[in-house]
């Protein structure tokens, strides 16, 4: 099921701002790696210019990513697709998860029987449909299984 057709789901941002933020984050990560390699190489070879270049690259990468995150926090959060699951009052092993665990175990048992002469694939489809219905009803489970 496409993400945008589910109720209450935010679509993953794919527009120009999100793409630019992702590109800037990748470049910042590359700058961090490059700066670290240059700094270590400069220290190992006792070349002050290379070590200073590495420090400058590290500084620019950290400042760039920090500036990007403070300049566009909403776009940056959306680009990183950071959607934490909010803790519920009920623990994870609560009553709402027990039917799902039972169905998952039943599905596993049915998959172990696949290829047997009396195997019925329609039973597997029914169990999978029931699992999907349970996951669709619970927003926390929905976020866990469909990031």
C-alpha positions, 0 to 999 in steps of 0.5 A, a space after each residue: 500500500 503506498 504511504 500517501 494513501 494510508 490515513 494519518 501518514 506523512 508522505 516522505 518529502 521528495 521535493 527540491 528542499 528535501 533533496 538539497 538538504 539530503 545532498 548537503 548532509 551527504 556532502 557534510 558527512 564527506 567533509 567530515 571524513 575528508 577532514 579527519 583523513 587529512 588531519 590524521 595524514 598530516 599528523 602522521 607525516 608531520 606536514 602542518 599544511 595538510 593537518 591544518 587543511 584537515 582541521 579546516 575541512 572538519 570545521 567547515 563540515 561541522 559548521 555547515 551541517 549545524 548551520 543547515 540544521 538550525 536554518 531549516 530544522 523542519 526540512 532537515 528533520 523531514 529529509 532525515 525521515 526522523 519519525 520517532 515512535 511515541 511511547 504509549 501508556 501500555 508496555 510493548 508486550 501489552 494486550 494489543 500486541 498479543 494477537 499480532 504475535 500469535 498471527 506472526 507465529 501462525 504465519 511462520 508455522 504455515 511457511 514451514 509447511 510450504 511445499 507439503 502436499 496438503 499446503 493451502 496458500 489461501 490460509 497464508 493469505 488470510 493470516 497475512 491479511 489479518 496481520 495487515 489489519 492489526 498493523 493498520 489499526 495501531 499507529 505505533 505498530 504502523 510506524 514500526 513496520 512501515 518507516 
